[in-house]
Structure formats: structure tokens, C-alpha cells
Amino acid sequence: MDEAHIETVVVGAGVVGLAIARALARSGRDVIIVEQADAIGSETSARNSEVIHAGIYYPEGSNKARFCVEGRDMLYAYCAERGVAHQRCGKLIVASSDVEMERFHSLVARAHANGVDDLVPLDAAEVGRMEPEIACVGALLSPSTGSVDSHGLMLALQGEAEDLGAIIAFNTPVDAIEVTNAGFALRTGGPAPIRLTCRELINSAGHGAIPLARNTSGLDATLVPQAYQAKGVYFQLKGKSPFSHLIYPAPNEASLGIHATIDLAGQTRFGPDVEWCDTVDSAEFDYEVDPARGDKFYAAIRKYWPGLKDRALMPDYSGMRPKICGPGEPAADFMVSGPETHKVPGLVNLFGIESPGLTSSMALGEEVLVLLELGS
């Protein structure tokens, strides 16, 4: 088996891995990104709603709140600078009852605590002037919410990282990692297996992050969380979009509900729903969209858009969420584990990076850089 050495390895070429590689390459490091697929962002990063989140829903002081708000501002600036297609279209969070309106008080307080201070309360008449198709008793307008071409963003991050000297090795799954006195030794598979050694290692493998951490000799296994997977499907609306903003129902304790997003081509899709999966092996994921799942979408959507016609929805696509909490458990925070946590110099593990991972990606890249500097 051939051997190679490089200063820093990033495992995973999704949007978060690419943002991390960019940040590390900007710091002057020699970086290689190893990716088991034959292209960037082929799993979670390619199967999401492409929403730039404002940072409203997450608990005060959480990683999700911090990285979402920081990442949102970084993302808008980066897209403008790099010419990545995006739009700050805004979002309406709509209440279908007075009880849901009452929940807005705590939602606004949480948003303010997270640094989101631009929410605008609207009454039904004001919503009607903005979105005539929407039926509600009131809403919150989030001007900072938007959407982005996720693939265009990943291409921009990849291009900048490569311009700074980073290399991507596709078709290169990491089979095992060993912590050594000099850093790490990775055994890779694929068509050209090698033994790759490095001083710094960032595990940003998405669905594969937890299995990879469990296969890291020298890492305390008790610091690796349990893996879960939840599937979400999307349905596309036939014809022209009736909305000019993203539309979200008032959240409840279980989820954010079936919401409407508008892509950069003006197409509306609804979703995602939640279905817990029996497998956590990405090789066994079933991305097929069962048309029957759309039956539940109609009732949920008609609570805020009663004009939705029968048979107006068609199956679109699905995605898998790499979760670290199970059914019925409170939503888990992002877990970004650096040397101060696990006592392994040069190692950063990222677990449970689901939504708002896309929005948070650039802030997570900067956080990894900070953790490596603190642990050196």
C-alpha cells in the first residue's frame, strides 16, 4: 500500500467540509479533502431546502443559534462577493389560531436572545396584502431569511480552497484511523488505497462521521454519540408559485411543520416531513419518494393555504438528516468536539450537523480553525 503525508486532512466534501477546508487553506495549511463519493456534496448537502436561516428557533447559547446567526451573515457576504446565486426573499411564519399567535411571544424572545432583532409582527390584513393566498390570524416576517444555490456555493468554496492549494481526493473512503504520536494515520479504500498520515484531522463526514469516529483507534468511544437517521421528503407544486416569500407554519414542540420554499427558479416545494429510519448506513439509504406520503401534506398545507388544489403536488426528492437524537427526544445541538473535549491534539469531530448546517457552514469553518489553534 502506498503512503503519503500532508499537514491537514478534512474527511467529507459536503458544504461544511468544503467551508472548513477553505478556512484551513486560508490559514496557510496544506489541506487534502478525502471524499468517498465521486463528487462534492452528494448526500446531505445536495438534499435540503437550500434555505438561509435567520437563527430564530434555536435555544439561546446553543451552537445552532451561534453558528446560524454568524454563518448567515458570512454566507450573504460570501455569495455577494463570489457571485453565488441567492435571494434574501424573507419568510412569513404564519399562525392559524390565537393559540399559535400566543406562541410568537416566546419565539420573538428567543430570536432576540440569539441576535435576531429584525422580526416584524403582522396582522392578518397586512399578511393578506403581502401574500393574498395565505389564510392566517397573524404572522411574523423574518427579512433575514433567504435561499441559496447550494451547489453553486459548494463550487465556490471548492474553487477557493483549490486556488489556495487544497486538494480533493474523490472515491477515497476512510476505512480506519489511528491516533499516533505524530498525529494520525488513515487507511483509505477505493480504487487506489493508501496509508495517509497527517498532523491535523477534521472529521466532517456527515452521515459517516459517527461510524468513522467509532473506528478511530485512540479516541475515547464514550465521547461519540449514538447515530440516528430521519428521512424527509419534498413535494413540488405544479405550475407558478402563489407566494413571494417562504411560508412556515407556527412551530410546535415536535417540528417546524410542512413549509413552503421557493427556489431560485421560482418553483415552490413543500416539506420536509419526518420518517425515522431503521438504518444508519448511508449505503442502505432509500431516497425514493412514496407518492402516498403526499396525502398528509395537503391537510397540513391547507391550514395556511386553503387554495391548494387536489393533485397539485408531485413527488420531488428526499433527504436524510444525520441526527444524534432519537424519536421523542429533544432536538440535539450541533456537536463540535475539539482537543479540549477529547484530549486528542489536532482532531476535530463534527456530529449531528443537520439544519441549519448549510447556513452555519462558513462559521463552522472558522470554529474548527479556532479549536485547532487552541489545542495546539
C-alpha positions as CSV (number, residue, x, y, z in Angstrom):
1,M,0.0,0.0,0.0
2,D,1.3,3.4,-1.0
3,E,1.9,6.0,1.7
4,A,1.5,9.8,1.7
5,H,1.8,12.6,4.3
6,I,0.1,16.0,4.5
7,E,-0.4,18.6,7.2
8,T,-4.2,18.6,7.4
9,V,-6.9,16.2,6.3
10,V,-10.6,17.0,6.1
11,V,-12.9,14.0,5.7
12,G,-16.0,14.8,3.7
13,A,-16.6,17.2,0.8
14,G,-20.1,18.4,1.7
15,V,-20.8,22.1,2.2
16,V,-19.4,22.0,5.8
17,G,-16.3,20.1,4.8
18,L,-15.6,22.4,1.9
19,A,-16.1,25.5,4.1
20,I,-13.7,24.0,6.7
21,A,-11.1,23.2,4.0
22,R,-11.4,26.8,2.7
23,A,-10.8,28.3,6.2
24,L,-7.8,26.0,6.9
25,A,-6.3,26.6,3.5
26,R,-6.7,30.4,4.0
27,S,-4.7,30.0,7.2
28,G,-1.7,28.7,5.2
29,R,-2.2,25.0,5.9
30,D,-1.6,22.2,3.3
31,V,-5.0,20.6,3.1
32,I,-6.4,17.5,1.4
33,I,-10.1,16.7,1.4
34,V,-10.9,13.0,1.2
35,E,-14.4,12.1,-0.1
36,Q,-15.8,8.6,-0.6
37,A,-18.2,9.7,-3.4
38,D,-17.1,10.9,-6.9
39,A,-18.4,14.4,-6.5
40,I,-18.8,17.2,-3.9
41,G,-22.0,17.4,-1.7
42,S,-23.7,14.2,-3.0
43,E,-25.6,13.4,0.3
44,T,-27.0,15.9,2.8
45,S,-25.7,19.0,1.1
46,A,-27.5,18.1,-2.2
47,R,-30.8,17.1,-0.5
48,N,-32.0,20.1,1.6
49,S,-34.3,23.1,1.2
50,E,-31.5,25.5,0.3
51,V,-32.8,28.0,2.9
52,I,-30.6,30.6,4.5
53,H,-32.0,30.5,8.0
54,A,-32.1,33.6,10.2
55,G,-31.5,31.8,13.6
56,I,-34.9,32.2,15.2
57,Y,-35.8,28.8,16.6
58,Y,-32.7,27.5,18.4
59,P,-32.1,27.7,22.2
60,E,-30.2,30.6,23.5
61,G,-26.5,29.9,23.8
62,S,-26.6,26.8,21.6
63,N,-24.2,26.0,18.8
64,K,-27.0,26.1,16.4
65,A,-28.0,29.6,17.4
66,R,-24.5,30.9,17.4
67,F,-23.3,29.4,14.2
68,C,-26.5,30.0,12.3
69,V,-26.5,33.8,13.0
70,E,-22.8,34.1,12.4
71,G,-22.9,31.9,9.3
72,R,-26.0,33.7,7.9
73,D,-24.1,37.0,7.7
74,M,-21.0,35.4,6.4
75,L,-22.9,33.5,3.8
76,Y,-24.8,36.5,2.4
77,A,-21.5,38.4,2.2
78,Y,-19.7,35.5,0.5
79,C,-22.4,34.9,-2.0
80,A,-22.4,38.6,-3.0
81,E,-18.6,38.6,-3.2
82,R,-18.3,35.4,-5.2
83,G,-21.4,35.8,-7.4
84,V,-23.2,32.8,-5.9
85,A,-26.9,32.9,-6.8
86,H,-29.0,33.7,-3.8
87,Q,-32.0,35.8,-2.7
88,R,-33.0,37.5,0.6
89,C,-36.7,36.9,-0.1
90,G,-37.8,36.8,3.6
91,K,-40.0,34.3,5.4
92,L,-43.5,34.5,6.9
93,I,-44.2,32.4,10.0
94,V,-48.0,32.2,10.0
95,A,-50.3,31.5,12.8
96,S,-53.6,29.7,12.1
97,S,-55.1,30.3,15.6
98,D,-54.9,32.7,18.5
99,V,-53.2,29.9,20.5
100,E,-50.4,29.8,17.8
101,M,-50.2,33.6,18.0
102,E,-49.6,33.4,21.7
103,R,-46.5,31.2,21.0
104,F,-45.0,34.1,19.0
105,H,-44.1,35.9,22.2
106,S,-41.7,33.3,23.3
107,L,-40.4,32.9,19.7
108,V,-39.6,36.6,19.4
109,A,-37.9,36.5,22.8
110,R,-35.8,33.5,21.7
111,A,-34.9,35.3,18.4
112,H,-33.8,38.4,20.2
113,A,-31.7,36.3,22.6
114,N,-30.0,34.8,19.5
115,G,-29.3,38.2,18.0
116,V,-32.1,38.2,15.5
117,D,-33.7,41.6,16.1
118,D,-35.5,42.2,12.8
119,L,-38.7,40.2,13.2
120,V,-41.8,42.1,12.2
121,P,-45.2,41.2,13.7
122,L,-48.1,41.4,11.1
123,D,-51.8,41.2,11.5
124,A,-54.0,39.2,9.1
125,A,-54.7,42.2,6.9
126,E,-51.0,43.0,6.5
127,V,-50.3,39.4,5.6
128,G,-53.1,39.5,3.1
129,R,-51.5,42.4,1.3
130,M,-48.2,40.7,1.1
131,E,-49.4,37.2,0.4
132,P,-53.1,37.2,-0.8
133,E,-53.3,33.4,-0.9
134,I,-52.4,32.9,2.8
135,A,-55.1,32.5,5.4
136,C,-54.0,33.2,9.0
137,V,-54.7,35.3,12.0
138,G,-51.3,36.9,12.0
139,A,-47.6,36.3,11.2
140,L,-44.0,37.1,11.9
141,L,-41.9,38.4,9.0
142,S,-38.3,37.4,9.0
143,P,-36.5,39.6,6.5
144,S,-33.1,37.9,7.0
145,T,-34.3,34.5,5.7
146,G,-33.4,33.7,2.2
147,S,-32.4,30.9,-0.2
148,V,-29.1,30.0,-2.0
149,D,-27.9,27.8,-4.8
150,S,-26.3,25.2,-2.6
151,H,-24.3,23.6,-5.5
152,G,-23.1,27.0,-6.7
153,L,-22.0,27.7,-3.1
154,M,-20.1,24.4,-2.9
155,L,-18.4,25.0,-6.2
156,A,-17.3,28.4,-5.0
157,L,-15.9,27.0,-1.7
158,Q,-14.2,24.2,-3.6
159,G,-12.7,26.6,-6.1
160,E,-11.3,29.0,-3.5
161,A,-9.9,26.1,-1.4
162,E,-8.2,24.7,-4.5
163,D,-6.9,28.1,-5.5
164,L,-5.2,28.2,-2.1
165,G,-3.6,24.8,-2.7
166,A,-6.1,22.4,-1.2
167,I,-6.6,19.0,-3.0
168,I,-9.7,16.8,-3.2
169,A,-9.3,13.0,-3.4
170,F,-12.6,11.6,-4.7
171,N,-13.6,7.9,-4.5
172,T,-11.5,7.7,-1.3
173,P,-13.4,6.3,1.7
174,V,-11.6,6.3,5.0
175,D,-11.7,2.7,6.5
176,A,-9.9,3.4,9.8
177,I,-8.0,6.0,11.7
178,E,-5.2,5.5,14.2
179,V,-4.1,8.2,16.6
180,T,-0.2,8.2,16.6
181,N,2.5,10.2,18.4
182,A,2.9,12.4,15.3
183,G,-0.8,12.8,14.6
184,F,-3.0,10.4,12.6
185,A,-2.7,7.5,10.2
186,L,-5.7,7.0,7.9
187,R,-6.3,3.8,6.0
188,T,-8.3,4.5,2.8
189,G,-10.1,2.3,0.4
190,G,-11.4,2.8,-3.1
191,P,-9.6,2.1,-6.3
192,A,-6.2,3.4,-5.0
193,P,-6.0,2.7,-1.3
194,I,-3.2,4.4,0.6
195,R,-2.0,5.0,4.2
196,L,-2.3,8.7,4.7
197,T,-0.6,10.4,7.6
198,C,-1.3,13.9,8.9
199,R,-0.8,16.2,11.8
200,E,-4.4,17.5,11.9
201,L,-7.7,15.7,11.1
202,I,-11.2,17.1,10.8
203,N,-14.0,14.5,10.7
204,S,-16.8,16.2,8.7
205,A,-18.1,13.1,7.1
206,G,-21.8,13.8,7.7
207,H,-23.7,10.5,7.9
208,G,-20.3,8.8,8.2
209,A,-18.9,11.0,11.0
210,I,-20.0,8.8,13.9
211,P,-19.1,5.4,12.3
212,L,-15.7,6.9,11.5
213,A,-15.2,8.2,15.0
214,R,-16.0,4.8,16.4
215,N,-13.4,3.4,14.1
216,T,-10.7,5.8,15.4
217,S,-8.2,3.9,17.5
218,G,-7.1,6.1,20.4
219,L,-10.3,8.1,20.7
220,D,-12.5,7.7,23.8
221,A,-15.6,5.9,22.5
222,T,-17.8,7.3,25.3
223,L,-17.4,10.8,23.7
224,V,-19.0,9.6,20.4
225,P,-22.8,10.0,20.4
226,Q,-25.4,7.5,19.1
227,A,-26.3,7.9,15.4
228,Y,-29.9,8.2,14.2
229,Q,-31.3,9.0,10.7
230,A,-34.5,10.7,9.8
231,K,-35.8,10.9,6.2
232,G,-37.7,13.9,4.9
233,V,-39.5,14.1,1.6
234,Y,-40.4,17.1,-0.5
235,F,-43.3,17.6,-2.9
236,Q,-43.2,20.1,-5.8
237,L,-46.1,22.4,-6.7
238,K,-47.2,22.1,-10.3
239,G,-47.3,25.5,-12.0
240,K,-46.4,29.0,-10.9
241,S,-45.7,29.8,-7.3
242,P,-48.5,31.6,-5.5
243,F,-46.0,33.1,-3.0
244,S,-43.3,35.7,-3.0
245,H,-41.9,34.7,0.5
246,L,-41.0,31.4,2.1
247,I,-44.0,30.3,4.2
248,Y,-43.6,28.5,7.5
249,P,-46.4,27.4,9.9
250,A,-46.1,28.3,13.5
251,P,-43.7,25.8,15.1
252,N,-44.6,23.4,17.7
253,E,-42.6,21.2,20.1
254,A,-42.2,18.4,17.6
255,S,-41.2,20.3,14.4
256,L,-41.3,23.4,12.2
257,G,-44.1,21.8,10.2
258,I,-44.5,21.4,6.4
259,H,-43.3,24.7,5.0
260,A,-43.1,26.2,1.5
261,T,-39.9,27.2,0.0
262,I,-39.2,28.9,-3.3
263,D,-36.1,28.0,-5.3
264,L,-34.1,30.5,-7.4
265,A,-36.0,29.4,-10.5
266,G,-39.3,30.4,-8.8
267,Q,-40.5,26.8,-8.2
268,T,-42.3,26.1,-4.9
269,R,-41.8,22.9,-3.0
270,F,-43.3,21.8,0.3
271,G,-41.6,19.8,3.1
272,P,-39.9,18.1,4.6
273,D,-41.8,15.6,6.7
274,V,-40.1,13.2,9.2
275,E,-39.7,9.5,9.0
276,W,-37.3,7.7,11.3
277,C,-35.1,5.1,9.6
278,D,-34.1,1.7,10.8
279,T,-30.6,2.0,9.3
280,V,-27.8,4.5,9.8
281,D,-25.7,3.0,7.0
282,S,-25.7,5.5,4.1
283,A,-25.2,2.7,1.6
284,E,-28.6,1.4,2.6
285,F,-30.5,4.7,2.4
286,D,-33.7,4.7,0.3
287,Y,-34.2,8.1,-1.3
288,E,-37.4,7.1,-3.2
289,V,-40.4,9.4,-2.5
290,D,-43.6,7.5,-2.0
291,P,-46.4,9.5,-3.6
292,A,-48.7,8.3,-0.8
293,R,-46.8,10.4,1.7
294,G,-48.2,13.5,-0.1
295,D,-51.7,12.7,1.3
296,K,-50.7,14.1,4.6
297,F,-49.2,17.2,3.0
298,Y,-52.5,18.5,1.7
299,A,-54.1,18.9,5.1
300,A,-51.1,20.5,6.6
301,I,-50.6,23.0,3.8
302,R,-54.3,23.9,3.6
303,K,-54.2,25.2,7.2
304,Y,-52.4,28.2,5.8
305,W,-53.1,27.9,2.1
306,P,-56.7,26.8,1.7
307,G,-56.5,27.3,-2.1
308,L,-54.3,24.3,-2.7
309,K,-56.0,22.2,-5.3
310,D,-56.2,18.4,-5.3
311,R,-53.4,16.6,-7.3
312,A,-51.4,19.9,-7.4
313,L,-48.4,18.3,-5.7
314,M,-46.0,15.8,-7.3
315,P,-43.1,13.9,-5.6
316,D,-39.8,15.8,-5.8
317,Y,-36.9,14.5,-3.7
318,S,-35.9,13.3,-0.3
319,G,-33.0,13.8,2.1
320,M,-31.6,12.2,5.2
321,R,-30.8,14.1,8.4
322,P,-27.7,12.9,10.3
323,K,-29.2,13.1,13.8
324,I,-27.7,12.5,17.3
325,C,-31.1,12.4,19.0
326,G,-33.8,9.7,18.6
327,P,-37.6,9.7,18.2
328,G,-39.4,11.6,21.0
329,E,-36.1,13.1,22.3
330,P,-35.5,16.9,22.4
331,A,-33.7,18.2,19.4
332,A,-29.9,17.9,19.8
333,D,-27.4,20.7,19.3
334,F,-24.5,20.6,16.9
335,M,-21.7,18.7,18.5
336,V,-18.3,20.2,17.5
337,S,-15.7,18.2,19.5
338,G,-12.2,19.6,19.6
339,P,-9.0,18.7,21.5
340,E,-10.2,20.4,24.7
341,T,-13.0,17.9,24.8
342,H,-11.4,14.6,23.8
343,K,-7.7,15.4,24.6
344,V,-6.5,14.3,21.2
345,P,-4.4,17.1,19.7
346,G,-5.2,18.1,16.2
347,L,-8.6,16.3,16.0
348,V,-12.0,17.9,15.5
349,N,-15.1,15.8,15.1
350,L,-18.4,17.2,13.9
351,F,-21.6,15.3,14.8
352,G,-25.3,15.9,14.1
353,I,-24.7,18.7,11.6
354,E,-28.2,18.8,10.2
355,S,-30.3,22.0,9.7
356,P,-29.1,24.8,9.9
357,G,-25.8,23.2,8.7
358,L,-25.9,24.9,5.3
359,T,-26.4,28.3,6.8
360,S,-23.8,27.6,9.5
361,S,-21.1,26.2,7.2
362,M,-18.7,29.1,7.0
363,A,-19.0,29.9,10.7
364,L,-18.2,26.2,11.4
365,G,-15.2,26.5,9.2
366,E,-13.9,29.4,11.4
367,E,-14.7,27.5,14.6
368,V,-12.7,24.5,13.5
369,L,-9.7,26.8,12.9
370,V,-10.1,28.3,16.4
371,L,-10.3,24.8,18.0
372,L,-7.2,23.7,16.3
373,E,-5.3,26.8,17.4
374,L,-6.5,26.4,21.0
375,G,-5.5,22.7,21.1
376,S,-2.1,23.2,19.6
